[in-house]
Amino acid sequence: STPLYSSAASDVYKRQEYCMSDAQCVYGNCTDQLCKGKKLNEACKSDIECSAGLYCNGLVCNKTAPAKSFCNSTIKCDATGYCNNFVCTKFASLDNGKTAEVPAVCKSYYSHKGKCAPGPTLIAKNNSECPSTGFCSYLFNQTTLYESCKCGITNSTSFCSPGKGDINLAPYIEYLNSGIDKKCHISKGAMCLYLPYKDMPVEFHRAIISLTELTQGASLINNPECVKKTFTRLYWDAVEIVRKADDPPTALYIILIIVIGGLLVGAVVLFLVYLKRLRAEKEEVLDAEKYKTNTSEAEKQQCTLF
């Protein structure tokens, strides 16, 4: 299908509806940094012609249905939903044991015999290179499953991708539930991500990491710098952004040390001032008592004379 974005746009634009000029959109309409297609009730021939949040019923652009709505086709559900058992179901929303026509509707992103199930985990976690057998071993419900190795992105070496149970999907699930589906076109599906990615909150970048590890595990192993800056750039950019967010900059540490050090010095100075004042008060009391004693002795001597 023809995307809303122009084929002349960069790879970033080709994967998202984000834009900076009309020239980057197929329909020449970049509004609020988003490629806009046809509006509600405007004539259409295909879903891709309609704006985000709409689909083509063959005649005009219609609104997509929210989660839990009746459906007979996934295209009628919101961008982050799938028509599962005639109900619009959000991706990564069903607990283990629930009926799943596709694994993407499960919180584990894995299904077994039509039911959501805990994701398998890679047995040889410390060695991701493909065994001589050509198959990777995964543990699922105390049973070993086998899957063909995946090619790496730079050479002939193949690898074992992480198992679905090895990946932290929580950031991706949280992001899907944040209302992002209103900004994504239905053509994106589970890949619904909204740019400009560098201006998005850190939660978005955690979702990028989670989703990329889920879908492109082997492609991320042993990436040289040139690959990190091209083919897998979106992932490694997200990793760096999250790292900076989780690790406060050195300058901040220095400022905190200076502030804490200043507070400690101030506290010590105040304590010394307090001790000095306490000593002065004590000396005043002793002088007063000494004066009182001397005065009493003088009075007694005067009484004796008379």
TORPA-164992 format. One line per field, with one value per residue (C-alpha): x, y, z; residue number from 1. Coordinates in pm, 1 decimal. Layout:
// TORPA-164992
east: c(X:...)
north: c(Y:...)
up: c(Z:...)
num: c(NUM:...)
//
This chain:
// TORPA-164992
east: c(0.0:109.3:217.9:110.9:471.9:674.3:920.2:1178.1:1164.8:1435.1:1404.9:1269.9:979.0:918.7:841.3:626.2:379.0:597.1:689.8:843.0:714.7:432.3:685.5:746.1:382.9:220.6:-86.5:118.7:-40.7:191.5:-9.0:123.7:424.9:198.1:120.3:-254.9:-460.1:-827.4:-1068.7:-1371.2:-1642.0:-1421.3:-1426.3:-1152.7:-1049.1:-796.1:-722.0:-385.6:-557.1:-725.2:-567.2:-461.3:-762.1:-959.5:-1001.5:-1166.0:-1489.9:-1466.1:-1648.5:-1548.2:-1305.1:-1461.4:-1348.6:-1164.9:-1316.0:-1164.6:-1068.4:-1350.5:-1565.0:-1717.2:-1522.3:-1496.0:-1168.4:-854.4:-850.1:-1158.0:-975.8:-749.4:-385.2:-272.5:-549.0:-625.6:-960.5:-924.5:-1220.6:-1449.9:-1338.3:-1096.7:-812.9:-513.2:-173.0:-0.5:-318.1:-427.3:-316.7:-186.1:-459.8:-671.2:-762.3:-524.3:-547.7:-205.8:70.9:79.9:-237.8:-74.7:110.7:388.8:374.9:364.6:86.9:77.7:-203.2:-417.8:-375.2:-152.5:138.1:463.1:733.5:1012.9:1358.1:1689.9:1878.9:2233.7:2204.7:2582.0:2652.8:2426.9:2621.5:2441.0:2526.0:2666.6:2322.7:2181.2:1907.8:1866.5:1724.5:1451.8:1282.2:902.5:694.8:979.4:999.4:1279.5:1177.2:1401.9:1415.6:1638.6:1924.9:1893.5:2151.8:2344.6:2342.1:2710.2:2860.8:2788.2:2765.4:2421.2:2283.6:2014.3:1762.2:1646.1:1334.6:1007.1:1041.6:1386.5:1263.8:1121.5:800.3:660.1:780.6:625.4:295.5:280.9:346.8:71.5:-168.9:-69.4:-312.0:-47.4:-286.0:-464.5:-149.9:-58.3:-198.3:-364.0:-95.3:155.1:-16.7:207.6:490.2:297.0:558.2:525.3:807.9:993.7:1159.0:1433.2:1172.6:967.7:973.3:1211.7:920.3:897.6:1262.6:1220.1:936.4:1163.8:1422.7:1161.8:996.6:1322.2:1465.9:1140.6:1136.4:1503.8:1696.5:1969.7:2019.8:2136.5:2414.0:2776.0:2685.0:2993.1:2973.7:2892.7:2586.3:2478.4:2477.0:2276.2:2074.0:2004.4:2040.7:1690.5:1757.9:2104.0:1988.0:1715.0:1966.8:2184.4:1890.6:1768.4:2122.6:2157.8:1815.9:1897.5:2251.0:2259.8:2543.6:2878.7:2820.2:2507.6:2704.8:2964.7:2693.9:2532.0:2868.6:2934.4:2587.8:2609.6:2964.6:2850.6:2566.0:2802.3:3050.8:2763.7:2640.6:2989.2:3024.5:2684.2:2775.0:3102.7:2918.7:2668.4:2948.2:3118.4:2793.6:2724.7:3071.6:3023.1:2686.5:2844.4:3125.5:2868.2:2681.6:3007.1:3104.4:2758.6:2781.0:3132.2:3015.7:2720.2:2948.3:3192.4:2905.6:2766.1:3107.8:3147.2:2802.0:2886.3:3205.0:3014.3:2758.5:3041.3:3193.8:2867.0)
north: c(0.0:358.0:536.7:883.9:996.4:1072.7:806.9:1084.7:1132.8:996.8:657.5:830.5:976.0:653.0:471.3:740.0:1013.2:1283.7:1560.6:1905.9:2017.8:1942.4:1796.9:1504.1:1390.9:1203.8:1425.6:1741.4:1827.4:1855.6:1997.0:2015.9:1809.1:1523.0:1405.1:1441.2:1228.0:1253.6:1360.5:1190.2:1114.1:1217.2:979.8:713.5:392.8:254.2:278.8:444.6:751.3:833.6:1023.1:863.5:733.8:660.0:370.3:343.3:146.4:140.5:467.9:719.7:751.9:621.5:638.7:333.7:153.3:165.0:-140.4:-379.4:-280.8:-543.1:-602.1:-835.4:-694.9:-558.4:-258.2:-125.9:-116.2:157.7:158.8:-31.2:-289.6:-622.2:-783.5:-1079.7:-1317.0:-1039.9:-787.8:-496.7:-590.7:-376.0:-519.5:-664.9:-647.1:-1007.6:-1216.7:-1571.2:-1822.2:-1582.5:-1670.4:-1510.0:-1523.4:-1356.8:-1343.1:-961.2:-925.5:-1109.9:-923.4:-1178.9:-1130.1:-1508.6:-1763.5:-2142.0:-2343.2:-2031.7:-1914.6:-1643.5:-1801.7:-1700.9:-1629.1:-1884.4:-1792.5:-1850.9:-2130.8:-2027.3:-1661.2:-1613.2:-1721.4:-1575.3:-1723.2:-1994.0:-2353.3:-2591.1:-2751.5:-2430.5:-2421.2:-2217.1:-2375.3:-2208.4:-2315.0:-2310.2:-2468.9:-2709.3:-2810.6:-2728.8:-2556.7:-2509.5:-2222.9:-2156.4:-1914.5:-1562.4:-1394.1:-1101.9:-769.6:-732.6:-1069.4:-1437.7:-1500.6:-1603.5:-1562.2:-1671.0:-1393.9:-1336.4:-1529.5:-1343.3:-1413.2:-1251.1:-910.4:-642.1:-553.1:-328.6:1.4:-92.8:-194.1:129.4:329.7:151.3:239.3:607.0:708.6:704.2:514.1:842.0:969.6:655.3:537.1:194.5:74.5:81.9:-172.0:-302.4:-86.5:225.5:481.9:855.1:1093.5:1333.6:1069.1:1287.1:1525.6:1247.7:1164.7:896.1:649.7:656.1:558.0:275.3:152.0:175.0:-42.8:-294.9:-326.1:-340.0:-614.6:-803.1:-780.5:-749.9:-928.5:-1088.9:-772.1:-584.6:-825.2:-715.7:-403.1:-203.4:175.7:226.4:0.0:171.2:501.2:369.9:48.1:24.5:395.1:438.0:164.5:283.4:647.1:532.9:336.7:646.9:874.1:631.7:591.8:967.5:988.2:710.6:832.0:1195.2:1388.1:1428.5:1803.5:1733.1:1506.4:1780.2:2035.8:1796.6:1732.6:2107.5:2173.0:1886.6:1989.7:2347.4:2229.9:2017.1:2304.6:2535.5:2283.8:2253.0:2632.4:2666.5:2392.1:2566.6:2897.0:2719.9:2568.7:2907.7:3070.6:2789.2:2834.6:3211.3:3165.3:2917.2:3161.5:3437.8:3212.9:3128.6:3498.6:3585.6:3313.8:3427.1:3788.5:3680.7:3481.9:3773.7:4012.6:3784.8:3758.2:4138.7:4185.1:3930.7:4117.7:4445.4:4284.4:4155.9:4506.6:4649.8)
up: c(0.0:-59.3:258.7:359.0:349.1:38.3:-79.3:-103.3:273.7:502.2:671.0:982.1:787.3:598.1:919.9:1078.0:986.7:1144.2:899.4:878.9:539.0:293.6:48.0:283.3:267.9:-22.6:-2.9:50.4:382.9:682.8:974.4:1330.4:1218.7:1110.0:756.8:718.3:481.6:400.0:673.2:825.0:563.8:270.8:-28.7:-32.6:-206.0:43.5:415.5:363.3:215.0:546.5:835.5:1163.7:1356.7:1037.3:794.2:451.5:434.2:56.6:12.6:280.0:572.1:895.4:1258.5:1388.2:1686.5:2038.7:2241.1:2342.6:2040.9:1813.1:1492.1:1195.2:1064.7:1231.4:1000.2:1182.3:1518.1:1655.4:1546.7:1854.8:1834.8:1666.2:1592.4:1826.5:1845.8:1705.6:1968.3:1914.9:2149.5:2237.3:2165.0:2473.4:2684.3:2753.9:3051.9:3021.7:2944.6:2735.7:2375.5:2128.3:1750.3:1731.7:1999.4:1979.3:2188.1:2482.6:2757.5:2711.9:2334.0:2311.6:2263.4:2272.1:2114.1:2076.1:2436.3:2584.7:2771.1:2946.8:2691.3:2640.3:2772.6:2597.4:2772.8:2672.6:2778.5:2811.9:2454.6:2186.0:1892.1:1698.6:1801.4:1538.0:1512.0:1365.0:1629.7:1949.5:2266.0:2470.6:2792.4:2798.7:3077.4:3166.3:2799.4:2556.2:2234.2:1931.9:1686.2:1386.1:1439.9:1300.0:1080.6:1223.2:1043.4:952.6:858.9:809.8:1185.2:1308.4:1659.1:1900.1:1961.2:2320.0:2411.8:2456.9:2829.0:2836.1:2719.9:2946.7:2763.3:3037.9:2878.9:2544.7:2704.7:2906.5:2593.3:2398.7:2680.6:2681.5:2405.9:2133.9:1904.5:1830.4:1656.7:1460.8:1131.0:1124.2:882.6:1170.2:1394.1:1672.1:1535.5:1635.5:1735.2:1694.2:1611.1:1648.7:1861.3:2010.7:2153.0:2314.1:2688.0:2809.4:2836.8:2456.6:2423.3:2673.7:2449.5:2143.9:2318.2:2432.4:2090.6:1893.4:2114.2:2065.8:1686.2:1589.8:1866.4:1652.4:1447.4:1758.4:1858.2:1808.5:1610.2:1503.3:1530.6:1161.4:1194.8:1516.8:1330.8:1034.9:1031.7:1405.3:1487.4:1633.0:1888.8:1994.7:2010.2:2248.5:2458.0:2492.8:2580.2:2848.1:2984.6:3025.0:3189.4:3436.5:3510.7:3628.4:3458.1:3634.3:3663.6:3867.6:4099.0:4145.9:4224.0:4472.4:4641.3:4665.9:4808.2:5057.5:5149.1:5202.2:5423.7:5630.9:5671.5:5766.0:6021.5:6175.0:6195.2:6360.4:6607.9:6698.8:6741.0:6963.3:7176.8:7208.9:7316.1:7560.0:7714.5:7738.5:7911.6:8153.6:8237.0:8295.8:8540.0:8723.6:8746.3:8881.2:9147.1:9240.0:9270.7:9484.4:9715.0:9757.4:9829.4:10100.8:10270.5:10274.2:10429.4:10701.6:10790.8:10818.6:11054.0:11276.4:11310.6:11435.7)
num: c(1:2:3:4:5:6:7:8:9:10:11:12:13:14:15:16:17:18:19:20:21:22:23:24:25:26:27:28:29:30:31:32:33:34:35:36:37:38:39:40:41:42:43:44:45:46:47:48:49:50:51:52:53:54:55:56:57:58:59:60:61:62:63:64:65:66:67:68:69:70:71:72:73:74:75:76:77:78:79:80:81:82:83:84:85:86:87:88:89:90:91:92:93:94:95:96:97:98:99:100:101:102:103:104:105:106:107:108:109:110:111:112:113:114:115:116:117:118:119:120:121:122:123:124:125:126:127:128:129:130:131:132:133:134:135:136:137:138:139:140:141:142:143:144:145:146:147:148:149:150:151:152:153:154:155:156:157:158:159:160:161:162:163:164:165:166:167:168:169:170:171:172:173:174:175:176:177:178:179:180:181:182:183:184:185:186:187:188:189:190:191:192:193:194:195:196:197:198:199:200:201:202:203:204:205:206:207:208:209:210:211:212:213:214:215:216:217:218:219:220:221:222:223:224:225:226:227:228:229:230:231:232:233:234:235:236:237:238:239:240:241:242:243:244:245:246:247:248:249:250:251:252:253:254:255:256:257:258:259:260:261:262:263:264:265:266:267:268:269:270:271:272:273:274:275:276:277:278:279:280:281:282:283:284:285:286:287:288:289:290:291:292:293:294:295:296:297:298:299:300:301:302:303:304:305:306)
//
